[in-house]
Amino acid sequence: MSAEPLALPVRTRHSGAVSIAPLVEPGPPLDHRQVARYARHLLVPEVGEVGQRRLANARVLVLGAGGLGSPALLYLAAAGVGTIGVVDPDVVELSNLQRQVVHGASDVGRLKVESAAATLAEINPLVHVVQHPVRLDASNALELLGGYDLVVDGTDNFATRYLVNDACVLLGIPSVWGSVFRFDGQTSVFWRGHGPCYRCLFPEAPPAGSVPSCAEGGVLGLLCAAIGTAQGTEAVKLIMGIGTPLTGRLLVHDALRATWRELTVQRDPQSAVCGDAPTITLESGLADYEAFCGLPPAAAPPEEVPVVTARELAGLLAARERGENEVVLVDVREPGERAIVSIPGSVPVPRARFDSGEAFGDIPFDRPVVMHCRSGARSASALRLLRAAGHPDVRHLEGGVLAWVEHVDPGLPTY
């Protein structure tokens, strides 16, 4: 496959690298503080004083102050990007600190956008940080993203990634996307008129629950730095119009093998948003991304996914110990998760075995079953498959093992 041709005028620098026109116009002349702070940038011919003024005039939105957002935020601020927006509705948790380096131990329990803003102010007080402690969805994405020149996408779920892609395509702004899992990372630039979009690379979302998140499968913290800083580099290149952007190219990193591979990605004429006959337009509005990714509606009827609370499960297990029932507790998490924390008396049957049907032979159909995972999403999807296979009495733990620790056994660790 060949890369989509660049739509804007191209030029060739003395180094032979092809670049597109700068994304941002230069801001006012630098003052003495800026000259002193960015002196090492000013010495680089491809950056220089004009390039630094472009950075100072740029507005970059970073989606997620997490593993990928953290290194991107740190280096974008240090580089002198004038306005940095941070979108994240969550608070800092202890398990974040292994990779989310924009936060510290004293920030646990604090809104991530507040923590990130405080850290960036220490790194570079000349940068203006805009806090957006909101969850991005179809109702606010176009307005929020439309206030920025460029988006750095560090989100960690498929529904939001498709949402961000579609919003950026409709707005005509570039999205610098990244993804990490365990030792593997990927990054690319999606920009309408310059190359393919995220849907061209992934036309269909994987089945819900089939791909574990970092919270479920883990990630090497240092991998986040490698991919997050690569995203930051692409953002800076686009702002200044230097180098060859990752449009039409997917950069794949294997940290265990210490390799970087490049794959060519071509625009898909059938893409729902950037194809020849798009079905997602400004007129039609953004799509239902939860439905597209196979996620159940937020307001699903309770009878559709029968649940037990953590305290109710504790009562059931205590009654089982007294011989008053034969409930089977099934843990659908991966072995590494069980090694961190487990509910006593649970039976391991990994979620992936339900898709193939192998799990059904491990679970008795003549006894009541309660399934659980970390937070409830995987056990709910496994429950539906088990019910479809004919099990007459199956429920799942609402809130998963996290709810068990919170309400039943606070002395256990979480992750």
Order of alpha helices (4+ residues) and beta strands (2+ residues): beta-beta-alpha-alpha-alpha-beta-alpha-beta-alpha-beta-alpha-beta-alpha-beta-beta-alpha-alpha-alpha-beta-beta-alpha-beta-alpha-beta-alpha-beta-alpha-beta-alpha-beta-alpha
